[in-house]
């Protein structure tokens, strides 16, 4: 039978289909192309639907076994069945160009895709399908591709499939590196790329190891760490020379690495070397029949020539790339090509005495680009605004034309800023805000009229409302991330129920192995407690009052026209929320990451308490924070408690000091405040109408108890007194096992 999923994107043309046959099921598109390998024959998702409704899963039982031999045979079969989860995915990245846009639109409706995926039984097949979708969409819609890659990562991590985890980490890094939002740059993407590299290195996966090293080199180049980038590209080429890959795979990857190496030398202004590597890369793309790579290379290569004002050669390259894009309906290449054509004609306009025809050609190219570009539209509006602004102030324009161009530039920058706000692109907003302010000031001096008729508000009001809107964007993204985490938690619960079902089936029939099975159940319950504590800690860490208060404080700065301060604390807020959410992926992080998270948190608390709060973080110089592992977010609840119950009730300013030392085999973290002390804090709390309990503190204690049973972790709270016996603060000492991060 066919189960047809209707997408809101041209459903009559491209339905997503899950075909169920006698020997399994497979997920295909309308053309019949398989998105995941065949899944094993099982009953259709009744158990999953029951679990989602809270009805639980029925546990099969067996009244008795006829003999010990039968018992042992059943146990052996169970072990074989549960261990038969191959790590090798049935997925290979595509070497061909991007499919036509109309074929990809059907996969943008993530709800429909996930509904179809539920009917594909077997996690292996689901992960393969998601990887295929992420690969198909990586050059079409970054955000949707990232959703599929992230979901596949969670599923692979849940099953401990290391190769699939490495591949999904690679795609997550690739897609994050393109977005560069919230002022985060590419640091987070670089971490994901390094994780994938380590996994591929441990598994000796040649093809993926080459890809990950090349991606890391690309990120270093964007960071302008050219030395590190060159080392990674060179190493990737060395791996290629030593590899035993298929000829086409080797040619494809060599073309890709040489392409990125050419861009590196172009950034270094080593033009002869850049051209040399562009030629070599183009030859490898030809031999591997990589038409999409050829087009993108020609767009990048053209920059060398229009920078040198060799416009005919540059245009020839761009037009060749656009021919491929039109022939194969490659939406991403069309968008990129028309961008480059717009920039080229703008160069011509500036170089040929402001010839108006080149301005018109540049604007036509940018407007053509709107037909194809799906994301980051602020780039196009920004370039259009720059065109108008440049034309306005050349000496060939009349006074009336100047005013018209300035108004057009202001409107374009307005659109660019509004689009950047939706995307959360803080750096672009800052740049556009300066242009809007500059042009509005000129307009007021020239014609004594403000920009209210163009912006719908004064320039100050417009800028303030957009910066305030950025807070809403971040809050919305945080809400989506929370929803995805809850979905992941439900997925974990399903796996736990399946494990419990298998365990109870064994217990019901294996009386001779009762002691061993009880031991297994105890271990599983401990594992479940740790999982529960971890997920509860995640929810506790994202305190809604903290989010609300932080955003209110930032909004206050915006209203006071303190844009730089608001920008600074928005970056701290976005980084803190990102780190808190990422800490749920793996309960262990480095000491350096924990300290960075605390710094973001304390900076935000300083915004609210202002001069009342000071802090100091001191790490023993013998400790390398990047190499020490510890539980994620273990210190923050104690610091928050010190601020709210120690420093806040104090009359004057207060200090929170965090010290980290190594004592024997333990990492000792000391949190000390000079607040009112526990006794007075308890009295204030008892007299307060609002009785708040620290959920984070309780969960932290449970987490420490779990660690402490085996490794000696514990927490000690000490009341501090001055020489006259008066309370002078509180000291919390947290002892954790000292563990260095294993290098791979």
C-alpha positions as CSV (number, residue, x, y, z in Angstrom):
1,X,0.0,0.0,0.0
2,X,1.1,3.6,-0.5
3,X,0.8,6.2,2.2
4,X,0.9,9.6,0.5
5,X,2.0,12.7,2.5
6,X,0.7,15.9,1.0
7,X,3.1,18.8,1.3
8,X,2.0,22.5,1.2
9,X,4.6,22.9,-1.5
10,X,3.1,21.8,-4.9
11,X,1.5,18.6,-3.4
12,X,-0.1,17.7,-6.7
13,X,3.3,17.4,-8.3
14,X,5.7,16.0,-5.7
15,X,4.2,13.9,-3.0
16,X,6.4,12.2,-0.4
17,X,5.7,8.5,-0.4
18,X,6.2,5.6,2.1
19,X,5.7,2.4,0.2
20,X,4.9,-0.7,2.3
21,X,5.5,-4.1,0.7
22,X,5.5,-7.6,1.9
23,X,9.2,-7.6,2.7
24,X,9.5,-4.1,4.2
25,X,8.9,-0.5,3.4
26,X,10.9,2.3,1.8
27,X,10.6,6.1,1.6
28,X,10.6,7.5,-1.9
29,X,9.8,10.7,-3.8
30,X,7.3,10.9,-6.7
31,X,10.0,9.9,-9.1
32,X,10.6,6.6,-7.2
33,X,14.0,7.6,-5.9
34,X,14.6,5.8,-2.5
35,X,15.4,8.1,0.4
36,X,16.2,5.3,2.9
37,X,17.1,1.6,2.5
38,X,14.5,-1.1,3.1
39,X,13.4,-1.5,6.7
40,X,12.8,-4.8,8.5
41,X,9.3,-6.3,8.5
42,X,7.6,-5.1,11.8
43,X,4.0,-4.3,12.7
44,X,3.1,-0.7,11.6
45,X,3.8,2.0,14.3
46,X,1.1,0.9,16.8
47,X,3.5,0.8,19.7
48,X,4.9,4.2,19.1
49,X,1.5,5.8,18.8
50,X,0.4,4.1,22.1
51,X,3.5,5.4,23.8
52,X,2.9,8.9,22.6
53,X,-0.7,8.8,23.9
54,X,0.7,7.7,27.3
55,X,-0.9,4.2,27.1
56,X,2.5,2.5,27.5
57,X,3.6,-0.6,25.7
58,X,2.2,-4.0,26.3
59,X,4.9,-6.4,27.6
60,X,4.9,-9.9,26.1
61,X,5.2,-12.6,28.7
62,X,5.9,-16.4,28.7
63,X,4.4,-18.5,31.5
64,X,7.3,-21.0,31.7
65,X,10.1,-22.6,29.7
66,X,10.2,-26.4,29.2
67,X,13.9,-26.7,29.9
68,X,17.1,-24.9,30.8
69,X,18.3,-25.5,27.2
70,X,15.3,-23.6,25.9
71,X,15.9,-20.7,28.3
72,X,19.6,-20.4,27.2
73,X,18.6,-20.6,23.5
74,X,16.1,-17.8,23.9
75,X,18.6,-15.7,25.8
76,X,21.2,-16.2,23.0
77,X,18.7,-15.2,20.3
78,X,17.8,-12.1,22.3
79,X,21.5,-11.1,22.6
80,X,22.0,-11.7,18.9
81,X,18.9,-9.6,18.0
82,X,19.8,-6.7,20.2
83,X,23.4,-6.6,19.0
84,X,22.5,-6.6,15.3
85,X,22.6,-2.8,14.8
86,X,25.3,-2.2,12.2
87,X,26.9,1.2,12.5
88,X,27.5,1.4,8.7
89,X,24.8,3.8,7.2
90,X,23.3,3.0,3.8
91,X,24.0,6.6,2.8
92,X,26.4,8.2,0.4
93,X,26.6,11.9,-0.3
94,X,25.5,13.1,-3.8
95,X,28.2,13.9,-6.3
96,X,25.8,15.3,-8.8
97,X,24.4,18.8,-9.0
98,X,21.4,20.0,-7.0
99,X,18.0,18.6,-8.0
100,X,15.6,21.2,-9.5
101,X,13.9,23.5,-7.0
102,X,10.4,22.1,-7.7
103,X,11.7,18.7,-6.6
104,X,13.1,20.0,-3.4
105,X,10.1,22.1,-2.3
106,X,8.2,19.0,-1.1
107,X,10.8,18.4,1.6
108,X,10.5,21.9,3.1
109,X,7.4,20.9,4.9
110,X,9.1,19.2,7.9
111,X,5.9,18.2,9.5
112,X,4.8,16.1,6.5
113,X,8.3,14.6,6.2
114,X,8.4,13.6,9.8
115,X,5.0,12.0,9.6
116,X,6.2,10.0,6.6
117,X,9.3,9.1,8.5
118,X,7.3,7.6,11.3
119,X,6.1,5.0,8.9
120,X,9.6,3.9,8.0
121,X,10.3,1.3,10.6
122,X,13.8,1.0,11.8
123,X,16.1,3.7,13.2
124,X,18.8,2.8,10.7
125,X,16.5,3.6,7.7
126,X,15.2,6.8,9.4
127,X,18.7,8.1,9.9
128,X,19.6,7.3,6.4
129,X,16.5,9.1,5.0
130,X,17.3,12.2,7.1
131,X,20.9,12.3,6.0
132,X,19.8,12.0,2.4
133,X,17.4,15.0,2.9
134,X,20.0,17.1,4.6
135,X,22.4,16.4,1.7
136,X,19.8,17.3,-0.9
137,X,18.8,20.5,0.8
138,X,22.2,21.7,1.9
139,X,22.5,24.1,-1.0
140,X,18.8,25.0,-1.1
141,X,17.5,25.7,2.4
142,X,20.1,25.8,5.2
143,X,17.6,26.0,8.0
144,X,15.5,23.0,7.0
145,X,18.6,20.9,6.2
146,X,19.9,21.7,9.7
147,X,16.6,20.4,11.2
148,X,17.0,17.1,9.4
149,X,20.8,16.8,10.3
150,X,20.1,17.7,13.9
151,X,17.4,15.1,14.2
152,X,19.6,12.4,12.6
153,X,22.4,13.3,15.1
154,X,20.1,12.8,18.1
155,X,19.0,9.4,16.7
156,X,22.5,8.3,15.9
157,X,23.7,9.4,19.4
158,X,20.8,7.5,21.0
159,X,21.9,4.3,19.2
160,X,25.6,5.0,19.7
161,X,26.2,4.7,15.9
162,X,29.5,6.5,15.7
163,X,29.9,6.8,12.0
164,X,26.4,8.2,11.6
165,X,27.1,10.6,14.4
166,X,30.2,11.7,12.7
167,X,28.4,12.3,9.4
168,X,25.6,14.2,11.0
169,X,28.1,16.3,12.9
170,X,29.8,17.1,9.6
171,X,26.5,18.4,8.1
172,X,25.6,20.3,11.2
173,X,29.0,22.0,11.1
174,X,28.7,22.8,7.4
175,X,25.3,24.3,7.8
176,X,26.1,26.3,11.0
177,X,29.2,27.7,9.4
178,X,27.1,29.3,6.6
179,X,24.6,31.0,9.0
180,X,27.0,32.9,11.3
181,X,24.2,34.5,13.4
182,X,24.0,36.1,16.8
183,X,27.6,37.4,16.6
184,X,28.7,33.8,17.2
185,X,30.9,33.6,14.1
186,X,31.9,30.1,13.3
187,X,33.3,28.9,16.6
188,X,30.4,26.6,17.3
189,X,30.5,25.2,13.8
190,X,34.3,24.6,14.2
191,X,33.6,22.5,17.4
192,X,31.1,20.3,15.5
193,X,33.6,19.9,12.6
194,X,36.3,18.9,15.0
195,X,34.0,16.3,16.6
196,X,33.3,14.8,13.2
197,X,37.0,14.7,12.4
198,X,37.9,12.9,15.6
199,X,35.2,10.3,15.0
200,X,36.3,9.7,11.4
201,X,39.9,9.5,12.5
202,X,39.1,6.8,15.1
203,X,37.1,4.8,12.5
204,X,39.7,5.4,9.7
205,X,37.0,6.7,7.4
206,X,39.1,8.1,4.6
207,X,36.5,9.9,2.5
208,X,34.8,11.6,5.5
209,X,38.1,12.4,7.2
210,X,39.2,14.3,4.1
211,X,35.9,16.2,4.0
212,X,36.1,17.1,7.7
213,X,39.7,18.3,7.5
214,X,38.8,20.4,4.5
215,X,35.8,21.9,6.2
216,X,37.9,22.8,9.3
217,X,40.4,24.5,6.9
218,X,37.5,26.5,5.4
219,X,36.4,27.7,8.8
220,X,40.0,28.7,9.7
221,X,40.1,30.7,6.5
222,X,36.9,32.6,7.4
223,X,38.5,33.3,10.8
224,X,41.5,34.7,8.8
225,X,43.8,32.2,10.5
226,X,45.4,31.5,7.2
227,X,48.3,29.4,8.5
228,X,46.0,26.9,10.2
229,X,43.7,26.8,7.1
230,X,46.7,26.1,4.8
231,X,47.8,23.2,7.1
232,X,44.3,21.6,7.0
233,X,44.0,21.9,3.2
234,X,47.5,20.5,2.7
235,X,46.8,17.6,5.1
236,X,43.5,16.9,3.2
237,X,45.5,16.6,0.0
238,X,48.0,14.3,1.6
239,X,45.3,12.1,2.8
240,X,43.8,12.0,-0.7
241,X,47.2,11.0,-2.2
242,X,47.5,8.1,0.3
243,X,43.8,7.0,0.1
244,X,42.3,4.0,-1.7
245,X,39.1,5.8,-2.7
246,X,37.3,5.1,-6.0
247,X,38.6,7.3,-8.8
248,X,35.5,9.5,-9.1
249,X,35.4,10.1,-5.4
250,X,39.0,11.0,-5.3
251,X,38.7,13.4,-8.3
252,X,35.6,15.0,-6.7
253,X,37.2,15.6,-3.4
254,X,40.5,16.9,-4.9
255,X,38.6,19.4,-6.9
256,X,36.8,20.6,-3.8
257,X,40.0,20.9,-1.7
258,X,41.9,22.7,-4.4
259,X,38.9,25.1,-4.9
260,X,39.0,26.1,-1.2
261,X,42.8,26.4,-1.4
262,X,42.5,28.8,-4.4
263,X,40.1,31.0,-2.3
264,X,42.7,31.0,0.5
265,X,45.5,32.3,-1.7
266,X,43.1,34.8,-3.2
267,X,42.4,36.1,0.3
268,X,46.2,36.3,0.8
269,X,46.5,38.3,-2.4
270,X,48.6,35.6,-4.0
271,X,46.8,35.9,-7.3
272,X,49.1,33.7,-9.4
273,X,48.8,30.8,-6.9
274,X,45.1,31.3,-6.6
275,X,44.7,31.1,-10.4
276,X,46.9,28.0,-10.5
277,X,44.7,26.2,-8.0
278,X,41.5,27.4,-9.7
279,X,42.7,25.8,-13.0
280,X,43.7,22.6,-11.3
281,X,40.4,22.4,-9.4
282,X,38.4,23.1,-12.6
283,X,40.2,20.2,-14.3
284,X,39.3,17.8,-11.5
285,X,35.7,19.0,-11.6
286,X,35.6,18.3,-15.3
287,X,37.0,14.8,-14.9
288,X,34.5,14.0,-12.1
289,X,31.7,15.5,-14.1
290,X,30.9,17.8,-11.2
291,X,28.9,20.5,-13.0
292,X,27.7,22.2,-9.8
293,X,31.3,22.5,-8.6
294,X,32.3,24.0,-12.0
295,X,29.7,26.7,-11.8
296,X,30.5,27.7,-8.2
297,X,34.2,27.8,-9.0
298,X,33.6,30.1,-12.0
299,X,31.6,32.5,-9.8
300,X,34.5,32.6,-7.3
301,X,37.2,32.8,-10.0
302,X,35.5,35.8,-11.5
303,X,36.2,37.9,-8.5
304,X,40.0,37.9,-9.3
305,X,39.2,39.5,-12.7
306,X,36.7,42.1,-11.7
307,X,39.0,43.1,-8.8
308,X,41.7,43.7,-11.5
309,X,39.1,45.4,-13.7
310,X,39.3,42.6,-16.3
311,X,35.6,42.8,-16.7
312,X,35.2,40.8,-19.9
313,X,37.0,37.8,-18.6
314,X,35.0,38.0,-15.3
315,X,31.7,38.2,-17.1
316,X,32.6,35.3,-19.3
317,X,33.1,33.1,-16.2
318,X,29.9,34.2,-14.6
319,X,27.8,33.6,-17.7
320,X,29.3,30.1,-18.1
321,X,28.3,29.3,-14.5
322,X,24.8,30.8,-15.1
323,X,24.4,28.6,-18.2
324,X,24.9,25.5,-16.1
325,X,22.5,26.9,-13.4
326,X,19.7,27.5,-16.0
327,X,20.3,24.2,-17.8
328,X,19.9,22.2,-14.6
329,X,17.6,24.6,-12.7
330,X,20.1,24.8,-9.8
331,X,18.4,27.4,-7.6
332,X,21.4,28.0,-5.4
333,X,23.7,28.5,-8.3
334,X,21.3,30.9,-10.0
335,X,21.1,33.0,-6.9
336,X,24.8,33.1,-6.4
337,X,25.5,33.8,-10.1
338,X,23.1,36.8,-10.3
339,X,24.7,38.1,-7.1
340,X,28.1,38.0,-8.7
341,X,26.7,39.6,-11.9
342,X,25.2,42.5,-9.9
343,X,28.6,43.1,-8.1
344,X,30.4,43.0,-11.5
345,X,28.2,45.6,-13.0
346,X,28.5,47.7,-9.9
347,X,32.3,47.6,-10.4
348,X,31.8,48.7,-14.1
349,X,29.6,51.6,-13.0
350,X,32.2,52.8,-10.6
351,X,35.0,52.4,-13.1
352,X,33.5,53.8,-16.3
353,X,32.7,57.3,-15.2
354,X,29.4,56.4,-13.6
355,X,27.9,55.1,-16.9
356,X,24.2,54.8,-16.0
357,X,23.7,51.6,-18.1
358,X,25.9,49.6,-15.7
359,X,23.9,50.8,-12.7
360,X,20.8,49.6,-14.4
361,X,22.4,46.2,-15.3
362,X,23.5,45.8,-11.7
363,X,20.0,46.5,-10.4
364,X,18.5,44.1,-12.9
365,X,20.8,41.3,-11.7
366,X,19.9,41.9,-8.0
367,X,16.2,42.0,-8.8
368,X,16.6,38.8,-10.8
369,X,18.3,37.2,-7.8
370,X,15.1,37.7,-5.8
371,X,13.5,35.1,-7.9
372,X,15.9,32.4,-6.6
373,X,17.3,33.4,-3.2
374,X,15.5,31.8,-0.3
375,X,17.4,33.1,2.7
376,X,19.5,36.0,3.8
377,X,17.6,38.5,1.7
378,X,19.2,41.3,3.7
379,X,22.3,40.8,1.5
380,X,20.3,41.8,-1.7
381,X,18.6,44.8,0.0
382,X,22.0,45.9,1.4
383,X,23.7,45.8,-2.0
384,X,20.7,47.7,-3.7
385,X,21.0,50.3,-0.9
386,X,24.7,50.7,-1.5
387,X,24.1,51.1,-5.3
388,X,21.7,54.0,-4.6
389,X,23.9,55.6,-2.0
390,X,27.0,55.5,-4.3
391,X,25.0,57.0,-7.2
392,X,23.5,59.7,-5.1
393,X,26.8,61.3,-4.3
394,X,28.5,61.3,-7.7
395,X,28.9,64.6,-9.5
396,X,26.6,63.7,-12.4
397,X,23.4,63.8,-10.4
398,X,21.0,66.7,-10.1
399,X,19.7,67.8,-6.8
400,X,16.3,66.2,-7.4
401,X,18.0,62.9,-8.4
402,X,20.2,63.0,-5.3
403,X,17.2,63.2,-3.0
404,X,15.4,60.4,-4.9
405,X,18.5,58.1,-4.6
406,X,19.0,58.9,-0.9
407,X,15.3,58.0,-0.3
408,X,15.7,54.8,-2.2
409,X,18.9,53.9,-0.3
410,X,17.1,54.5,3.0
411,X,14.2,52.3,2.1
412,X,16.5,49.6,0.9
413,X,18.5,49.7,4.1
414,X,15.2,49.6,6.1
415,X,14.3,46.4,4.3
416,X,17.8,45.0,4.9
417,X,17.6,45.7,8.6
418,X,14.1,44.2,8.9
419,X,15.2,41.0,7.1
420,X,18.4,40.9,9.3
421,X,16.3,41.2,12.4
422,X,14.2,38.2,11.3
423,X,17.3,36.2,10.8
424,X,19.0,37.4,14.0
425,X,21.9,38.8,12.0
426,X,23.2,41.3,14.6
427,X,26.3,42.4,12.7
428,X,24.3,43.3,9.6
429,X,21.8,45.2,11.7
430,X,24.5,47.2,13.3
431,X,26.0,48.1,9.9
432,X,22.6,49.0,8.3
433,X,21.7,51.1,11.4
434,X,24.8,53.3,10.8
435,X,23.8,53.8,7.2
436,X,20.2,54.7,8.1
437,X,21.4,57.2,10.7
438,X,24.0,58.8,8.4
439,X,21.5,59.2,5.5
440,X,18.7,60.5,7.7
441,X,21.0,63.1,9.2
442,X,22.0,64.2,5.8
443,X,18.4,64.4,4.6
444,X,17.4,66.5,7.6
445,X,20.3,68.9,7.0
446,X,19.6,69.1,3.3
447,X,15.8,69.4,3.2
448,X,14.9,69.8,6.9
449,X,12.7,66.7,6.8
450,X,13.2,63.6,9.0
451,X,12.8,60.0,7.7
452,X,9.4,59.4,9.3
453,X,7.6,59.3,6.0
454,X,10.1,56.6,4.7
455,X,10.6,54.5,7.9
456,X,7.1,55.0,9.4
457,X,8.9,56.5,12.5
458,X,11.8,58.7,13.3
459,X,15.2,57.1,12.6
460,X,15.8,56.7,16.4
461,X,12.4,55.1,16.9
462,X,12.9,52.8,13.9
463,X,16.3,51.6,15.1
464,X,15.1,51.1,18.7
465,X,12.1,49.0,17.6
466,X,14.2,46.8,15.4
467,X,16.8,46.2,18.2
468,X,13.9,45.3,20.5
469,X,12.5,43.0,17.9
470,X,15.8,41.1,17.8
471,X,15.0,40.0,21.4
472,X,11.7,38.5,20.1
473,X,13.7,36.7,17.4
474,X,16.1,35.2,19.9
475,X,13.2,34.2,22.2
476,X,11.3,32.5,19.3
477,X,14.4,30.5,18.3
478,X,14.9,29.5,22.0
479,X,11.3,28.3,22.1
480,X,11.8,26.2,18.9
481,X,15.0,24.7,20.4
482,X,13.1,23.8,23.6
483,X,10.4,22.1,21.5
484,X,13.0,20.0,19.7
485,X,14.6,19.1,23.0
486,X,11.3,17.9,24.3
487,X,10.8,15.8,21.2
488,X,14.2,14.3,21.8
489,X,13.2,13.5,25.4
490,X,10.1,11.6,24.1
491,X,12.3,9.7,21.8
492,X,14.5,8.7,24.7
493,X,11.5,7.6,26.7
494,X,10.4,5.3,23.8
495,X,13.8,3.6,23.8
496,X,13.7,3.2,27.5
497,X,10.3,1.5,27.3
498,X,11.6,-0.8,24.7
499,X,14.6,-1.7,26.8
500,X,12.3,-2.3,29.8
501,X,10.1,-4.6,27.7
502,X,13.0,-6.8,26.7
503,X,14.3,-7.0,30.3
504,X,10.9,-8.0,31.7
505,X,10.5,-10.6,28.9
506,X,13.7,-12.2,30.0
507,X,12.9,-12.0,33.7
508,X,9.5,-13.7,33.2
509,X,11.0,-16.8,31.6
510,X,14.6,-16.9,32.9
511,X,14.3,-17.9,36.5
512,X,17.8,-19.5,36.5
513,X,19.3,-16.1,35.6
514,X,17.2,-14.1,38.1
515,X,20.2,-12.7,40.0
516,X,22.0,-11.5,36.8
517,X,18.8,-10.0,35.5
518,X,18.2,-8.1,38.7
519,X,21.7,-6.6,38.4
520,X,20.9,-5.5,34.9
521,X,17.7,-3.9,36.0
522,X,19.5,-2.0,38.8
523,X,22.0,-0.7,36.3
524,X,19.3,0.4,33.9
525,X,17.4,2.2,36.6
526,X,20.6,4.1,37.6
527,X,21.0,5.0,33.9
528,X,17.4,6.2,33.7
529,X,17.8,8.3,36.8
530,X,20.8,10.0,35.3
531,X,18.9,10.6,32.1
532,X,16.0,12.1,34.0
533,X,18.2,14.3,36.1
534,X,19.9,15.5,33.0
535,X,16.8,16.4,31.2
536,X,15.2,18.0,34.3
537,X,18.4,20.0,34.7
538,X,18.0,21.3,31.2
539,X,14.5,22.6,31.9
540,X,15.6,24.1,35.2
541,X,18.5,25.9,33.7
542,X,16.3,27.9,31.3
543,X,14.5,29.8,34.0
544,X,11.6,31.7,32.4
545,X,11.9,34.5,34.9
546,X,15.6,34.9,34.1
547,X,14.8,35.1,30.4
548,X,12.1,37.6,30.9
549,X,14.1,39.8,33.3
550,X,17.1,39.7,30.9
551,X,15.1,40.7,27.9
552,X,13.4,43.5,29.9
553,X,16.8,44.8,31.0
554,X,18.0,44.8,27.4
555,X,14.8,46.5,26.3
556,X,15.5,49.2,28.8
557,X,18.9,49.9,27.3
558,X,17.4,50.1,23.9
559,X,14.8,52.6,25.1
560,X,17.6,54.6,26.7
561,X,19.3,54.6,23.2
562,X,22.3,52.7,24.6
563,X,22.6,50.6,21.5
564,X,26.2,49.4,22.1
565,X,25.3,48.2,25.6
566,X,22.2,46.5,24.3
567,X,24.1,44.8,21.6
568,X,26.7,43.6,24.1
569,X,24.2,42.0,26.4
570,X,22.1,40.6,23.5
571,X,25.3,38.7,22.5
572,X,25.8,37.5,26.0
573,X,22.2,36.4,26.2
574,X,22.2,34.5,22.9
575,X,25.5,32.8,23.7
576,X,24.3,31.8,27.2
577,X,21.1,30.3,25.9
578,X,22.9,28.5,23.1
579,X,25.4,27.0,25.5
580,X,22.7,25.9,27.9
581,X,20.8,24.1,25.1
582,X,24.0,22.5,23.7
583,X,24.9,21.2,27.1
584,X,21.9,18.8,26.9
585,X,23.5,17.0,24.0
586,X,26.3,15.6,26.1
587,X,26.2,16.0,29.9
588,X,30.0,16.6,30.0
589,X,31.8,19.7,28.9
590,X,35.2,21.2,29.4
591,X,36.0,23.5,32.3
592,X,36.7,26.3,29.8
593,X,33.2,26.0,28.4
594,X,31.7,26.0,31.9
595,X,33.6,29.1,32.8
596,X,32.5,30.8,29.5
597,X,28.9,30.0,30.3
598,X,29.3,31.4,33.8
599,X,30.8,34.6,32.4
600,X,27.8,35.1,30.1
601,X,25.4,34.5,33.0
602,X,27.2,36.9,35.4
603,X,27.5,39.6,32.7
604,X,23.7,39.4,32.4
605,X,23.2,39.5,36.2
606,X,25.5,42.5,36.3
607,X,23.2,44.3,33.8
608,X,20.3,43.8,36.2
609,X,22.1,44.5,39.5
610,X,24.5,47.1,38.0
611,X,27.1,48.4,40.6
612,X,25.7,46.1,43.3
613,X,27.3,43.0,41.9
614,X,31.0,42.3,41.2
615,X,32.5,38.9,40.4
616,X,35.8,37.2,40.0
617,X,36.7,33.9,38.4
618,X,40.2,32.5,39.3
619,X,41.5,29.2,37.9
620,X,44.7,27.6,39.2
621,X,47.5,28.3,36.6
622,X,48.5,24.6,36.7
623,X,45.1,23.6,35.3
624,X,44.4,23.7,31.5
625,X,40.7,24.5,31.4
626,X,40.3,23.2,27.8
627,X,41.6,19.7,28.9
628,X,39.5,19.2,32.1
629,X,36.1,17.5,31.9
630,X,33.2,18.2,34.3
631,X,29.4,17.9,34.4
632,X,27.6,20.7,32.4
633,X,26.1,23.6,34.2
634,X,27.0,22.2,37.7
635,X,28.2,25.6,39.2
636,X,25.5,28.0,37.9
637,X,22.7,27.2,40.4
638,X,25.1,27.8,43.3
639,X,26.2,31.1,41.9
640,X,22.6,32.2,41.2
641,X,21.7,31.2,44.8
642,X,24.6,33.3,46.1
643,X,23.5,36.4,44.1
644,X,19.8,36.2,45.0
645,X,19.9,35.1,48.6
646,X,23.3,36.6,49.6
647,X,24.1,39.7,47.5
648,X,20.6,41.0,46.7
649,X,19.4,41.5,50.3
650,X,22.7,43.1,51.3
651,X,22.7,46.9,51.7
652,X,25.9,47.7,49.8
653,X,27.7,46.1,46.8
654,X,28.7,42.5,47.0
655,X,31.3,40.2,45.5
656,X,30.9,36.6,44.2
657,X,34.2,34.8,43.8
658,X,34.8,31.5,42.0
659,X,38.0,29.6,42.5
660,X,39.0,26.4,40.8
661,X,41.9,24.3,42.0
662,X,43.2,20.7,41.7
663,X,43.6,18.9,45.0
664,X,44.9,15.4,44.7
665,X,42.5,13.5,42.4
666,X,39.8,16.1,42.7
667,X,38.7,19.3,41.0
668,X,37.7,21.7,43.8
669,X,35.4,24.5,42.9
670,X,34.8,27.1,45.6
671,X,32.0,29.7,45.3
672,X,32.3,32.4,47.9
673,X,30.0,35.5,48.5
674,X,30.2,38.3,51.1
675,X,26.4,38.5,51.4
676,X,24.0,38.4,54.3
677,X,24.6,34.7,55.1
678,X,22.2,31.8,55.2
679,X,20.5,32.6,58.5
680,X,19.4,36.0,57.5
681,X,18.5,34.8,53.9
682,X,16.3,32.1,55.5
683,X,14.6,34.7,57.7
684,X,13.9,37.0,54.7
685,X,12.6,34.1,52.7
686,X,10.3,33.0,55.6
687,X,8.8,36.5,55.8
688,X,8.3,36.8,52.1
689,X,5.0,36.1,50.4
690,X,6.8,34.4,47.6
691,X,8.3,31.1,48.7
692,X,10.8,30.1,46.0
693,X,12.5,26.7,46.1
694,X,15.7,26.2,44.1
695,X,14.9,23.5,41.7
696,X,18.3,23.8,40.1
697,X,20.0,23.3,43.5
698,X,18.0,20.1,44.2
699,X,18.7,18.6,40.8
700,X,22.4,19.5,41.2
701,X,22.5,17.6,44.4
702,X,21.0,14.6,42.8
703,X,23.5,14.8,39.9
704,X,26.4,15.0,42.4
705,X,25.0,12.1,44.4
706,X,25.0,10.0,41.2
707,X,28.6,10.9,40.5
708,X,29.7,10.7,44.1
709,X,28.7,7.1,44.7
710,X,31.5,6.0,42.5
711,X,34.0,8.9,42.3
712,X,33.8,10.8,45.5
713,X,31.9,13.9,44.3
714,X,30.3,16.0,47.1
715,X,29.3,19.5,48.1
716,X,30.0,21.3,51.3
717,X,28.3,24.6,52.4
718,X,30.1,26.8,55.1
719,X,28.8,29.9,56.8
720,X,31.3,32.7,57.1
721,X,31.6,35.1,60.0
722,X,33.7,38.2,60.7
723,X,35.9,38.8,63.7
724,X,33.0,40.0,65.7
725,X,30.9,36.9,65.0
726,X,28.6,38.5,62.5
727,X,27.5,36.7,59.3
728,X,29.8,37.7,56.4
729,X,28.7,35.5,53.6
730,X,28.6,31.9,52.5
731,X,31.1,29.5,50.9
732,X,30.2,26.5,48.8
733,X,32.9,23.9,48.1
734,X,32.1,21.4,45.3
735,X,34.5,18.4,44.9
736,X,34.5,16.6,41.5
737,X,36.7,13.8,40.2
738,X,39.6,15.3,38.2
739,X,39.3,14.0,34.7
740,X,41.2,15.1,31.6
741,X,39.6,15.0,28.2
742,X,40.8,12.1,26.1
743,X,42.7,13.3,23.0
744,X,42.0,11.5,19.8
